[in-house]
């Protein structure tokens, strides 16, 4: 079932046309990867889904974005709080707050008034457990999150995102700050998480897209060139430009 | 570009730089030393805790100390919240357009306006127009207005130094803009804001011109009972006993200066300590 659908999505930063007529569908409880060279608009596309582009001055969006077949209002006013509760995001740099591990995870709960205080401990346990951090951190919940390793920080950021129980998790190059072993373990975690969440990952690492995703979209200069099952994209690309990119002939 | 020549040049450059630093520091040290030497004999419990007598030639400076403390604490009650909220608005909410750029420019300019102008403004607005009279309230408000630009600038800088990613994460978790400011920006900016506020207060404690027309009493050997009373204040008292009272012992003048400098200095030290603590904690 289609979780996110875009119809004729266009986006401008001032006069720069960053997304051109993007039409695609992301499927529920699958991992979809968006690949493409730097500046192709893949991060911009990701940030359309939780309206993070609103922070950029002079941004203009046209076209429709549907989540669960309901428009998230490309241009109009909408309930950003509700949208972002439903669509969580993990960023490129692990970015925990300079608070304790525990406080990082309950931040979203406090903000949304989601749970009563006595349930916090349970949610912290569940969130840390689902990112496989509980055993490492159960004795360090009150320690600063800034003292963790990079990989632990990124896992914590994922735990913080899923603590508010979103439907969709957007990942913006989540492993680019990590070493190969840590990357492999985060990918393993992503495969676990897709049982519960719809995951969209933006990556410039093609092997990563090939390893973790079911569907892959290739973007170039703001256009979605090709969107298909991952194995098809990597073995039988339909478009010459996709083929050039995945075989390293791009640029 | 011979090797010897380069090192010689370097030595000369370092010497010039060091000399300039010395020129900055030496006068300050000399002033401190002179005031300490002249004023230390005057400092005792009686000087700090009794009313002035004999036309201010004898006795203590108690009411002036209390007056200054009242003025500074009341002024911060006005200037810190207003300045902080203005800074939050400018840094977190306001769009970058001509109007806000003009406002920013005006704030920077206001921080450079000489303090006597604030004094006259306070006289016109608070004393005469709003009819608060010559009172602690008028004086504190005048000092608050003088401090506002400094507090706004310091707070804006403190807010701007909080990494953008904190705001991004907070918003992406579904926090509103106010929640983002309240829970993920402000806590990390507080030390910087406090430092700025304390430094501006230290300046307020030492200023004479803004309180000259708005609050300061020439000689008032009793403590103010309400914020609508006049009060003595240290800088003005120092000015009076240095210029208007003939045959006063120099150690009284130096002693008063020493107390004033002591207050300003300890506030500055406090600000430095807060900043140092903050630096140690900051890890992002």
Boltz contact constraints between the chains, C-beta under 6 A:
constraints:
  - contact:
      token1: [A, 81]
      token2: [B, 174]
      max_distance: 6.0
  - contact:
      token1: [A, 81]
      token2: [B, 176]
      max_distance: 6.0
  - contact:
      token1: [A, 84]
      token2: [B, 172]
      max_distance: 6.0
  - contact:
      token1: [A, 84]
      token2: [B, 174]
      max_distance: 6.0
  - contact:
      token1: [A, 85]
      token2: [B, 174]
      max_distance: 6.0
  - contact:
      token1: [A, 89]
      token2: [B, 172]
      max_distance: 6.0
  - contact:
      token1: [A, 95]
      token2: [B, 165]
      max_distance: 6.0
  - contact:
      token1: [A, 95]
      token2: [B, 169]
      max_distance: 6.0
  - contact:
      token1: [A, 97]
      token2: [B, 184]
      max_distance: 6.0
  - contact:
      token1: [A, 108]
      token2: [B, 173]
      max_distance: 6.0
  - contact:
      token1: [A, 111]
      token2: [B, 175]
      max_distance: 6.0
  - contact:
      token1: [A, 111]
      token2: [B, 179]
      max_distance: 6.0
  - contact:
      token1: [A, 112]
      token2: [B, 174]
      max_distance: 6.0
  - contact:
      token1: [A, 146]
      token2: [B, 283]
      max_distance: 6.0
